[in-house]
Amino acid sequence: MSMIQSGKLTMDSSHSTETQGGKTDTFKQVTFPTPFPSGTDVVVQVTVQTFNGPETPGVRLHEVTNKGFKVRFNEIYGGGVTADGKHTTETVGWTAYTV
């Protein structure tokens, strides 16, 4: 039986773009309202819900567990724009479910 949870949060980034894998000290911890059953595989999907800043805020996830996940903005390079990693406040929606 699948289990689904969802939520939203406000995020910004005052940090430069993170390029070192596994370095998560600038990530925000999100805790699920109800932990998923131990031993289940959890999938998390995130979507930026607003358009407050001119650059595209790429979203990075890390350490998805049955209790929560870590998330941060990592601005996307492209279109002649050099992203610095910093981004204004946006609303991010998330959905987590078991597979």
C-alpha positions as CSV (number, residue, x, y, z in Angstrom):
1,M,0.0,0.0,0.0
2,S,1.4,3.4,-1.0
3,M,1.6,6.3,1.4
4,I,1.6,9.9,0.2
5,Q,2.4,13.2,2.0
6,S,2.8,16.7,0.7
7,G,3.7,20.2,1.9
8,K,5.2,23.5,1.0
9,L,7.9,25.7,2.3
10,T,9.5,29.1,1.6
11,M,13.2,29.0,0.6
12,D,15.9,31.4,-0.4
13,S,19.6,31.1,-0.9
14,S,22.2,33.4,0.4
15,H,25.0,31.0,-0.4
16,S,27.1,30.5,-3.5
17,T,26.4,27.6,-5.8
18,E,27.4,24.3,-4.2
19,T,29.5,22.1,-6.4
20,Q,30.9,19.6,-3.9
21,G,28.9,16.4,-3.7
22,G,27.7,15.5,-0.3
23,K,28.4,18.9,1.2
24,T,25.0,19.7,2.8
25,D,25.7,22.4,5.4
26,T,23.7,25.0,3.3
27,F,20.7,22.7,2.9
28,K,17.4,23.0,4.7
29,Q,16.1,20.0,6.6
30,V,12.4,19.1,5.9
31,T,10.8,16.6,8.3
32,F,7.7,14.7,7.2
33,P,4.6,15.3,9.4
34,T,4.4,11.5,9.8
35,P,7.5,9.3,9.3
36,F,7.1,6.7,6.5
37,P,7.3,3.0,7.7
38,S,10.9,1.9,8.3
39,G,12.5,0.0,5.4
40,T,10.3,1.6,2.7
41,D,11.7,3.4,-0.4
42,V,10.6,7.0,-0.3
43,V,10.6,9.3,-3.4
44,V,10.4,13.1,-3.1
45,Q,9.5,15.5,-5.9
46,V,9.8,19.3,-5.5
47,T,8.5,22.1,-7.7
48,V,9.1,25.8,-7.4
49,Q,5.6,27.4,-7.2
50,T,6.5,31.1,-7.6
51,F,8.5,33.3,-9.9
52,N,10.0,36.0,-7.7
53,G,13.6,36.1,-8.9
54,P,14.9,36.5,-12.5
55,E,17.2,33.5,-12.5
56,T,16.0,29.9,-12.5
57,P,16.3,28.3,-9.0
58,G,17.5,24.7,-9.5
59,V,16.5,22.5,-6.6
60,R,18.9,19.9,-5.1
61,L,17.8,17.1,-2.8
62,H,19.9,15.0,-0.5
63,E,19.5,12.4,2.3
64,V,15.9,11.3,1.5
65,T,14.9,9.0,4.4
66,N,11.7,7.7,5.8
67,K,11.7,10.8,8.2
68,G,12.5,13.6,5.8
69,F,14.9,15.1,3.3
70,K,17.4,18.0,2.8
71,V,16.8,20.6,0.1
72,R,18.4,23.8,-1.3
73,F,18.4,26.1,-4.3
74,N,21.4,25.8,-6.7
75,E,20.7,28.4,-9.4
76,I,20.9,27.0,-13.0
77,Y,23.5,28.3,-15.4
78,G,22.5,29.1,-19.0
79,G,21.1,31.5,-21.4
80,G,24.1,33.9,-20.9
81,V,23.4,34.1,-17.2
82,T,26.1,33.2,-14.8
83,A,24.4,32.0,-11.7
84,D,26.0,32.8,-8.3
85,G,23.8,30.4,-6.3
86,K,22.0,33.2,-4.4
87,H,18.3,33.5,-4.9
88,T,15.4,35.4,-3.5
89,T,12.5,33.8,-1.5
90,E,10.3,31.4,-3.4
91,T,7.6,28.9,-2.4
92,V,8.5,25.3,-3.0
93,G,5.9,22.5,-3.0
94,W,6.9,18.9,-2.3
95,T,5.3,15.5,-2.5
96,A,6.7,12.3,-0.9
97,Y,5.5,8.8,-1.5
98,T,6.5,5.2,-1.1
99,V,7.2,2.9,-4.0
